[in-house]
């Protein structure tokens, strides 16, 4: 054996052994390399999966983030992930209930529960089957409706329960108005109290209506006096995204059963189950922001779509970042993260929209606006609860059904407020009926103060008159509205477990002039000394299914026979009755027979004259619209469709600017208005110039009889609009300017035919030929004008024929007006405190004993009825009906009709020129002063 050279004496192996050893060594090296590679791979994988935890452990020792805040952020993740649900289920007490409030038993009520009878199929319920008024007692306790059943025993009542006898009157759930600005747009309208729109930017999802709500807004109580117990208070529509909205109840302060005077105490759902947001498409944002040179805000509908989409994109980015953070916190623990939860107050509420936690309500009129917004809902995957105003929804129900989510957006409508701007110019009074037939929910809203929300139930009544089924119309201001607010298991029905928001009415709530006798919010009566109108105990009105048959324009025929006429109300013919068959024969446009008409009917039939069968026909004088802009203004928001307006330096004749054959005129004509007396508009509201009398059914001014009197009266305005810059910067200067002009007319030469128009017309005023018609609301200004009347009469020894138009506060001077032989045209019939000079308006029961018309009529003032806006002209028949129904029997039906017919001519010193004679009349199916009627 040879010794090794370098192994410190260890023997060397033989060549065979050496070969074996080498093979073993190579094998071992290969094993080692494999093991090393596997180890390295394992390390890589281990490092990949554990490096986050390792780094997190390291960061636990180096991060400066607050663990407490990280944990709070993580807790917020559950809120971000939550899906809002409608509150429902049994409750022992209302969350708004306050200890110490007594239970109330309302006995002997006629109840509309808001639901069909048990067992009614969905299809039958849709058709109105199963709905009825039922006789029952209603127990209110702990802020809830506890029982609804006949003859509730006193043995089951709490010991301190109050008993209120309804005497059979009609009881419904409180009215729900899902579009109002009450509290944010406080009345009277003043710059310092108007907080409806945040116009610092077009996209303001971060503002909240509750931060501006003034619980001392007097309109909140006025609205409640119309039975409205709950309102959705929305930001305005000046922005494409206006901000968050809040649902409030109209119970304010300790007098209404609350512990404090605050907006917070008015919240309808203190548990905040749902959030709400207002958005708006169309004209408003373009008008507010679309100005050349501005670097923000949309100029076109294309721009609006971009602003919407860009805002949703920003919110989407925030939502995705929050979701990523929350997922990381789930996996590794919030305390291990190196940043807080991403939050951005600017986009937080819009992010909640994308998470489905917010009910979106969007002001949207036109087909392109509706279609674009529906596209937005699908692109960014959020539902919209309702489109508001929504004038063209009836044309495209299929577009609404394409909106994202499993809920077709509802349409929150006015009944007949339309044509006031371009996007409202395509509209239909039958929109609600058409939508309902297409399985889209119609509800009716006020947009207070655009409409006085005190009368929002009147919108539902007009919708019924225009063909909407009765149960749907009433649901449109109760249960359907409540459901759209996500509160359909809390308010809107008379049902055990629902909030004790209840109204007892003096008549059917959809009848003309219906007013609450008492209102309860959360079981607390709201009017301590409620005024109750003198009316017979109201019964549910008989629903007229014939109203659901949509009619086109009323017939205008020269020869026709009517059967089924039950009443003739033409002047001088009221005492005449038709025969038993109700025959009335009309030949060549003139009534030729009213009784004993068998021979006349036979002759007419032989000659091929058509016979129209009525069931309750009424023949009445045609209505005359005075104080509107009919014939001079077609679309109020579009100057190109108008004659224009006069300022303090301009004076004109309306006869020189008339337009015929317009949609506004045709709409009025459909409702029995055949004549109008219109004056030129004043620049800032009201009228200035010489009015004209014309027939609204004429095609042009040269048609025979189209203009029946070129000069009716001289008009000036003494509302707040009279305070112009320049010539009349104050009310006193405006009145003095009129005084100067009148005195100059007194002293002028009557033969000066070449003098300017205004001077000539004022000479006719001071010599008694023409009336002076002054648009004015303030009692103080009216008093000054009555003094001016005396001055002029003293100077001329002629009576000055003065007519007050507007007259919101005229009731305060009723005796003085009567003594001075000054007539009043109430415009509107039911004023409210929209402006400072209307702040002392009488709003009617249950707050005041009557309204201006009652006080003026009782004092002997000759009264006419007009409207504040042109669209209301089509309601002149119903307005006269309200004057009659709410007068306690003082104003007869004939006297109420005279307020929209003959009284107008008498106060102007005009003959009726045939209006209301055998040659000019209107035929109605039903009593024109009642809701179950329609111009034939």
Secondary structure, 3 states (H helix, E strand, C coil): CCECCCCCCCECCCHHHHHHHHHHHHHHHHHHHHHHHHHHHHHHHHHHHHHHHHHHHHHHHHCCCCHHHHHHHHHHHHHHHCCCCCCCCCCCCCCCCCCCCCCEEEEEEEEECCCCCCCCCHHHHHCCCCCCEEEEEEEEECCEEEEEECCCCHHHCCCCCEEEECCCCEEEECEEEEEECCCCECCCCCHHHECCCCCCCCECCCCEHHHCCCCCCHHHHHHHCCCEEEEEECCCCCCCEEEEEEEEECCCCHHHCCCCCCCHHHECCCCCCCEEEEEECCHHHHHHHCCCCCCCCCCCHHHHHHHHHHHHHHHHHHHHHHHHHHHHHHHHCHHHCCCCCCCCHHHHHHHHHHCCCEEEEEEECCHHHHHHHHHHHHHHCCCCCEEEECCCHHHCHHHHCCCCCCCCCEEEECCCCCCCCHHHCCCCCCHHHHHHHCCCCEEECCCECCCCHHHHHHHHHHHHHCCCCHHHHHHCCCHHHHHHCCCCCCCCCCCCCCECCEEEECCCCCCCCCCEEEEEECCEECCCCCCCCCCCCCCCCCCCHHHHCCCCCCCCCCCEEEEEEEEECCCCCCCCCCCCCCCEEEECCEEEECCCCHHHHHHHHHCCCCEEEEEEEEEECCEEEEEECCCCECCCCCHHHECCEECCCCCCEHHHHCCCCCHHHHHHHHCCEEEEEECCEECCCCECEECEEEECCCCCCCCCCCEEECCCEEEEECCHHHCCCCCCCCHHHHHHHHHHHHHHHHHCCCCCCCCCHHHHHHHHHHCCCCEEEEEECCHHHHHHHHHHHHHHHHHHCCCCCEEEEECCCHHHHHHHHHHCCCEEEECCCCCCCCCHHHCCCCCCCCCCCCCHHHHHHHHCCCEEECCCCHHHHHHHHHHHHHHHHCCCCCCCHHHHHHCCCHHHHHHHCCCCCCCCECCECEEEECCCCCCCCEEC
